[in-house]
Amino acid sequence: MKHNILCNVVVICAAVIFAITSCALPAKNQTRYQIKQLAPDGTWTWFNDERVIVDGRNLLIGSVDSQGRSRIDLYDLLNHTQHPYPLSSWKSKDDHNNPAILKLKNGKILACYAQHNRQKLWYWRIADKKKNGLRWHPEKTFETHARTTYCNLAQLSAENNRIYNFSRNIGFNPNLQYSDDNAKT
C-alpha cells in the first residue's frame, strides 16, 4: 500500500511538472514575444526624460552612439525601419549625454542635451516633421552659471505652453530654465 501511494505521488508530481513546463515553454521554433532593436549603437542613462516618445506611427529614441554623439533614432512602427539623426556638434563618450525629447504643442520636436557635468551650458535643437522623417534646425546653446547635465523637458498648456527644462547645474542641484516662444530662445 505504501508503495502504491509513493508511486501515485511520483506520477502526480511528474504530471504536474510536465503540465507546467509544457505551458510555460514555447513550442520548438516558436517564440511568445519578439525583441526589436530600436536604436542600434545607442546607449542612455535613466536621468534624462523623456528618452523615448511616440509620434504617430514613429518612436523617437534619444541616445548616445559609440562615437560619443548625442542623437535621435526614428523607428517606424509599421515598416520596422530605423533612421539615425546625429544631434551634437561634439563627441563625448558618456551615456549621460543622451537627449531629452519633447513633442511641442505646435507639432515640432525639441531635443535638449548636455555634456555630463563638463560645460556651463546645455544644447538644444528643434525638428520639423517631414513626410519621411525629420529636418533638424541648427544646434543652439543655453549658458548656465555652473556645469550642467541631465535635461528633463515638460510643456505646460496651463502656462501658455511654457517649456521647462529641469537640469542639474547650480550647486549640483536641480534647476529650471524655461522658454515662452516654443524653444526659439
N, C-alpha and C positions, 0 to 999 in steps of 0.2 A: 504494500500500500504506500509506504514512504517512497519507494522507487517510482511509482506511478505519479505521485504528487510532484516529485522532483522533475520527472520527465515533462509533465504538463507545464510546470513553471518555466523550464528551459524553452519549450516550444512557444509558449506565450511571449516570453521575452524576445525570442528570435523573431517572431511575427511582428511585434511592436517595433523593434529596431528596423526590420525590413520596411515596414509601412512608413516610418518616419523618414528613413533615408530615400525611399522611392519618391516621396512627395517633395522633399527638400532639394533633391538633386535634379537638375535638368537632364533630359534625355541626351544621349550622345549627340554631339554636334549641334545642340540647341542651347541657346542662352536665354535667360529670363530678362536680360537687360542689355543695353549697349553702352559702352563708354566711348564718348566722342571727344577728340582733342579739338578744342575750340581756338586756341592760340598757340600754335607751335612756336617754340623758342621764347616762351614768355614766362615770367615769374612775377609774384606780387607779395606784398605784405598785407596784414589784416588791419592796418591802422588808417587806411585811406578809404573813403566811401563816396560815392558808390564805385565799386570796381567793375561791375557789370550792370548794364541796363538793357531793357528790351525796348526796341523801337520798331513797331510794326512786325515785320517778319524777320528782323535782324536782331542779333545780340551785338552789343558793343562791349568789348573786353579791354580793360586797361591793364598794361603790364610793362615790364622792363625786359628787353631782349638780351641775349648773351653778349652783345657788344656794349651794353650799358645805355641803350637809348630807350627813353620812355616812348610808349606807343599805344595805339588803339588798334585792335583787330576787329573787323566787321565780319560776323559769321551769319550767313544767310541760312535761316532755319528750313526753308523749302528746298533750296538747291544744294545744301550742305557744302557751300563754298566759303572760303575764307580769304580776306584781303587785309594785309597789314598796312597801317599808316604810321610811319615814324613821326613823332612829335617834337622831341627835344633837339635843340641845336648842338647839344653837348652829349658826351658819353660818360657814364659813371656807373660801374657795375655794382649796384646796390638795389635790392628788391624794395627798399623803402621809397624809391623814386617813382613808383608807379603812379599813373594819373588817377585822379578822381574824375568821374564823368557825371554830367547833368544834362538832361534834355530840357532846354529852356521853353518857357510858355510860348515863345514865338516860333518854335519848331526847330531851332538851331541846336547844335550840340556844343557844350562847353567842356573842356578838359583842363584841369589845373594840376600842376606837379612841381616838385622842388627836389633839389639835390639834398640828400639826407643830412641835415644839420651842417651844411658846408658853406652856404651863402646867406646873406641878409636879403633874400628875395625869393619869390616863387614865380613860376611861369604859367601862362595860360594861352590857349588857342581856342578859336571858335570855328565850327564847321557848318557849312551849308550842305543840306542833303541834295544829292543828285539822283537821277534815275538808277544808276548802277553803283552808288557808293557815296563818298563824302568828298567835299572840297574844303581843305583846311586853309584858314587865313593865316597870315604871318604870326609867329610867336611874339608874345608880349611879356613884360615883366612887371611885377609889383614889388617895390622895395619895402623892406621892413626894418626895424631897429635892432634886430637880433637874427642870428642864424635860424633858418626855417626848415620845417619838414611837416609831413602828414596833412595834406589838403583834404578837406571834407566839405562837400557842397550841398546847399539847400536853396531853393527859391520859394518865397512865401507870397502867395497871391493876396493874402490879407494885408500885406505890407506893400501894395502896389508893385508886386513882382520883384521885390528886392532880392538880390542874390547874395548869399552869405558864403564865405569861405572860412571855416573854422580850421585853424592850423596851430602848430606848436612853434612858438618863437620867443617873444619877450619873456624873460625869466624862466625859460624852458617849460612854460605853462601854456594851456590853451588860450588862444587869442582869436579874434574875429576881424575880418575885413569884409566890406560889402560894396556892392555896385547897384546903382539905381538906373542904369542905362543899358541893360541886357549885356553886361560884361564888355562894353566898349572901353570903359575905363575902370 
